[in-house]
């Protein structure tokens, strides 16, 4: 379009409002008809989608509060897609809270165990000794054996962690927990136990205790977890279950003979502690062996270095 002689090409058309801040509005020479983007500009696909569908933009919808007028609008928080986001957030929160705890042992058992029960005293002592060896102690954060485990950690000056769970009847966190982590979902909580513990100690308990025990046994049996000791404390309590496993599951070929070696049944605090400590040292040593043999992280291939400060519990690496 030609500009009439003497006219101001940059002036806005008659009646056009000035742009905010004093900027000139786009002229008819650059604005595309129908409000479309000027030539050479790439349309915003999100905005275009919303406009074509007659919807508000995503930001506008996010910042609105329709549930104030229609309470049913908030029902989306009870849908499965929303639960997936909540589950993801729970994993992130758990990883964030526990990533720097260091080597730890998880201790399980009944919330109903009384403080005058011999198992309570044994648990306090075992947790104390493990704490003195440098382990953090992780429990379910509740009363009973869980309290005993956290109490022993505190007495040893070790980190005391409680992974609590939302239950129909709220389970309070015991007073010995220094780092409480709360969960809505059992499977997220169990993942944290397996990921951040170097082994499990299972004291007498109910269905929840058995759930945690068999979860660990299954993961070790299937090779999902390596060098992971599972200690069952109190021979009298566990003897019936162990006999049934031997006489029924093993006898009928449902498990292999070597699967019976996945757990240690004991009444000895010393044996339980030594099993966990030595297994952890062996695990660290083997990890350093693999790192030393890796040409990307260690010395030349074929050579395995003995870790520093290996102590008497480790053996010299075999010659290659």
C-alpha positions as a printed Julia matrix, in Angstrom:
320×3 Matrix{Float64}:
   0.0     0.0    0.0
   1.4     3.39  -0.95
   1.56    6.15   1.62
  -0.01    9.49   0.65
   2.6    12.15   0.11
   3.31   14.1    3.24
   1.57   11.66   5.58
   3.3    10.2    8.64
   3.8     6.48   7.91
   4.49    5.77  11.59
   1.34    7.45  12.94
  -1.46    5.24  14.21
  -4.71    5.16  12.28
  -7.31    7.68  13.3
  -9.12    6.61  16.45
  -6.51    3.97  17.37
  -5.53    3.88  21.03
  -1.94    4.46  21.98
  -0.06    1.36  23.11
   0.83    1.05  26.81
   4.09    2.72  27.77
   3.95    5.03  24.78
   4.92    2.35  22.26
   3.38    2.52  18.84
   0.73   -0.11  18.04
   1.45   -2.37  15.1
   0.59   -0.68  11.83
  -1.71   -2.15   9.23
   1.36   -2.8    7.13
   2.69   -5.33   9.68
  -0.37   -6.68  11.43
  -1.88   -9.72   9.75
  -5.61   -9.69   9.09
  -7.93  -11.31  11.63
  -5.54  -10.8   14.56
  -3.11  -13.48  13.33
   0.61  -13.24  13.99
   2.57  -10.91  11.68
   4.48  -12.5    8.78
   7.66  -14.23   9.95
   6.34  -14.87  13.48
   5.73  -18.43  14.73
   2.29  -18.86  16.36
   2.16  -19.93  20.01
   0.72  -23.48  19.67
  -0.54  -23.61  23.26
  -2.33  -20.27  23.02
  -3.67  -21.13  19.59
  -5.04  -24.44  20.89
  -6.78  -22.75  23.8
  -8.18  -20.01  21.57
  -9.5   -22.44  18.96
 -11.18  -24.52  21.67
 -12.63  -21.45  23.32
 -10.77  -22.2   26.56
  -8.87  -20.03  28.97
  -5.08  -20.31  28.96
  -3.47  -22.94  31.18
  -2.05  -20.31  33.55
  -5.46  -18.71  33.92
  -7.03  -22.06  34.74
  -4.26  -22.95  37.18
  -4.6   -19.72  39.14
  -8.4   -19.77  39.34
 -10.37  -21.15  42.31
 -13.57  -22.66  40.87
 -13.93  -24.96  43.89
 -14.98  -21.96  45.96
 -18.16  -21.85  43.88
 -18.4   -25.53  42.96
 -16.81  -27.7   45.7
 -17.06  -30.8   43.49
 -14.41  -29.27  41.22
 -11.79  -30.21  43.88
 -12.63  -33.91  43.44
  -9.78  -34.18  40.93
  -7.41  -34.58  43.9
  -8.96  -38.02  44.48
  -8.34  -39.26  40.93
  -5.63  -41.74  39.9
  -3.64  -39.24  37.78
  -3.42  -36.95  40.8
  -2.37  -39.86  43.02
   0.46  -40.63  40.6
   1.77  -37.1   41.14
   1.4   -37.47  44.9
   3.27  -40.81  44.81
   6.06  -39.25  42.74
   6.3   -36.4   45.24
   6.49  -38.88  48.1
   9.41  -40.69  46.45
  11.2   -37.38  45.88
  10.65  -36.29  49.49
  11.9   -39.65  50.79
  15.03  -39.62  48.63
  15.72  -36.01  49.62
  15.38  -36.74  53.34
  17.4   -39.96  53.45
  20.09  -39.54  50.79
  22.66  -38.23  53.28
  21.89  -40.54  56.22
  24.84  -42.82  55.43
  25.13  -46.52  56.26
  22.06  -47.67  58.17
  20.31  -50.75  59.52
  16.53  -51.05  59.5
  14.91  -52.69  62.52
  11.34  -54.0   62.48
   8.96  -55.52  64.99
   5.65  -55.15  66.72
   4.27  -51.78  67.77
   2.61  -53.69  70.64
   5.83  -54.84  72.3
   5.87  -53.5   75.87
   8.84  -51.73  77.41
   9.22  -54.5   80.0
   9.42  -57.18  77.28
  12.87  -58.84  76.9
  12.66  -58.18  73.15
  12.43  -54.44  73.84
  15.61  -54.51  75.95
  17.42  -56.66  73.38
  16.44  -54.29  70.59
  17.7   -51.24  72.5
  21.03  -52.97  73.11
  21.44  -54.2   69.53
  20.59  -50.78  68.09
  23.03  -49.16  70.53
  25.87  -51.47  69.45
  25.11  -50.94  65.77
  25.09  -47.2   66.4
  28.49  -47.44  68.05
  29.76  -49.12  64.87
  28.65  -46.06  62.91
  25.29  -47.21  61.59
  22.23  -44.99  61.55
  19.1   -46.8   62.74
  15.9   -46.69  60.7
  12.58  -47.85  62.12
   8.91  -47.38  61.34
   8.91  -44.53  63.82
   6.13  -45.86  66.04
   6.0   -47.44  69.51
   7.13  -50.89  70.68
  10.14  -52.37  68.91
  10.34  -49.3   66.7
  10.76  -47.1   69.76
  13.37  -49.48  71.17
  15.39  -49.27  67.95
  15.35  -45.47  67.91
  16.14  -45.36  71.62
  19.25  -47.49  71.15
  20.41  -45.23  68.32
  20.05  -42.12  70.48
  21.92  -43.76  73.37
  24.8   -44.48  71.0
  24.8   -40.97  69.56
  23.83  -42.34  66.14
  21.3   -40.96  63.69
  17.77  -42.08  64.59
  15.33  -42.18  61.66
  11.6   -42.92  61.74
   9.71  -43.67  58.52
   6.16  -43.24  59.74
   3.02  -44.28  57.83
  -0.48  -42.85  57.61
  -2.9   -45.37  59.16
  -6.66  -45.35  59.87
  -5.74  -44.92  63.53
  -2.91  -42.41  63.48
   0.44  -43.79  64.64
   2.37  -41.14  66.56
   6.13  -40.79  66.09
   8.06  -41.93  69.15
  10.11  -39.39  71.07
  13.48  -40.94  70.11
  13.13  -40.18  66.39
  15.46  -37.4   65.28
  14.62  -37.5   61.57
  10.94  -38.25  60.96
   9.81  -38.98  57.39
   6.07  -39.42  56.84
   4.5   -41.57  54.12
   1.0   -42.19  52.8
   1.88  -45.29  50.79
   3.33  -48.53  52.15
   5.19  -49.39  48.94
   7.01  -46.04  48.89
   7.98  -46.5   52.53
   9.24  -50.05  51.9
  11.33  -48.8   49.0
  13.06  -46.37  51.37
  13.79  -49.15  53.87
  15.35  -51.34  51.17
  17.26  -48.54  49.45
  18.83  -46.93  52.5
  19.45  -49.93  54.8
  22.47  -52.24  54.65
  20.44  -55.03  56.26
  17.31  -55.82  58.26
  16.8   -57.02  61.81
  13.35  -58.51  62.31
  12.03  -58.81  65.86
   8.75  -60.58  66.68
   5.82  -58.8   65.1
   2.57  -59.11  63.19
   1.48  -58.95  59.57
   3.33  -55.7   58.87
   6.57  -57.16  60.19
   6.11  -60.29  58.06
   5.38  -58.12  55.03
   8.68  -56.31  55.42
  10.55  -59.58  56.04
   9.2   -61.39  52.97
   9.68  -58.3   50.8
  13.38  -58.34  51.68
  13.68  -62.12  51.22
  12.08  -61.9   47.78
  14.35  -59.07  46.63
  17.48  -60.89  47.83
  16.34  -64.24  46.39
  15.7   -62.68  42.97
  18.99  -60.8   42.93
  17.46  -57.34  43.11
  19.55  -56.66  46.23
  23.05  -58.03  46.9
  24.86  -58.7   50.19
  21.84  -57.89  52.31
  21.69  -59.72  55.67
  18.27  -60.51  57.14
  18.44  -61.31  60.85
  15.44  -62.83  62.65
  15.81  -62.2   66.36
  14.2   -64.53  68.96
  14.46  -68.2   68.01
  11.4   -69.22  69.99
   9.14  -66.84  68.08
  10.46  -67.66  64.61
  11.01  -71.42  64.99
   7.48  -72.37  63.92
   7.67  -70.32  60.73
  11.14  -71.62  59.89
  10.0   -75.22  60.38
   7.01  -74.66  58.12
   9.24  -73.14  55.44
  11.55  -76.17  55.64
   8.92  -78.89  55.9
   6.45  -77.45  53.42
   7.95  -74.91  51.03
  11.38  -76.52  50.79
  10.09  -80.11  50.94
   7.67  -79.46  48.1
  10.31  -77.76  45.98
   8.79  -74.3   46.16
  12.13  -72.81  47.19
  15.73  -73.98  46.76
  17.89  -75.28  49.64
  20.17  -72.24  49.3
  17.2   -69.97  50.0
  17.3   -71.09  53.63
  20.66  -69.33  53.88
  19.12  -65.94  53.15
  18.21  -65.4   56.81
  19.92  -65.81  60.16
  17.82  -66.82  63.17
  19.48  -65.96  66.47
  19.08  -65.03  70.12
  22.54  -63.47  70.25
  23.01  -59.72  70.1
  26.71  -60.29  69.38
  26.0   -62.62  66.44
  23.41  -60.28  64.97
  25.71  -57.28  65.25
  28.73  -59.13  63.84
  26.69  -60.42  60.89
  25.57  -56.93  59.92
  28.97  -55.3   60.44
  30.97  -57.96  58.58
  28.53  -58.06  55.68
  28.71  -54.3   55.33
  32.52  -54.37  55.38
  32.54  -57.12  52.76
  30.07  -55.18  50.64
  32.24  -52.05  50.79
  35.34  -54.07  49.99
  33.72  -55.71  46.98
  32.48  -52.33  45.75
  36.03  -50.95  45.97
  37.32  -54.05  44.18
  34.96  -53.42  41.3
  35.9   -49.74  41.2
  39.62  -50.53  41.24
  39.23  -53.08  38.44
  37.23  -50.65  36.32
  39.56  -48.85  33.87
  37.25  -45.82  34.0
  37.46  -45.43  37.79
  40.54  -47.24  39.03
  43.87  -48.77  38.12
  44.75  -50.96  35.15
  42.35  -53.79  34.26
  43.01  -57.07  36.04
  44.36  -55.52  39.23
  42.21  -55.38  42.33
  43.27  -52.99  45.07
  42.7   -53.76  48.73
  40.67  -50.89  50.25
  42.33  -48.6   52.76
  41.66  -49.39  56.41
  40.16  -52.75  55.48
  40.74  -54.11  58.98
  40.86  -57.72  60.1
  37.42  -58.6   58.76
  38.56  -58.49  55.11
  40.83  -60.86  53.22
  43.51  -60.05  50.71
  42.28  -59.84  47.14
  43.09  -62.93  45.07
  45.75  -62.58  42.41
  44.39  -62.19  38.91
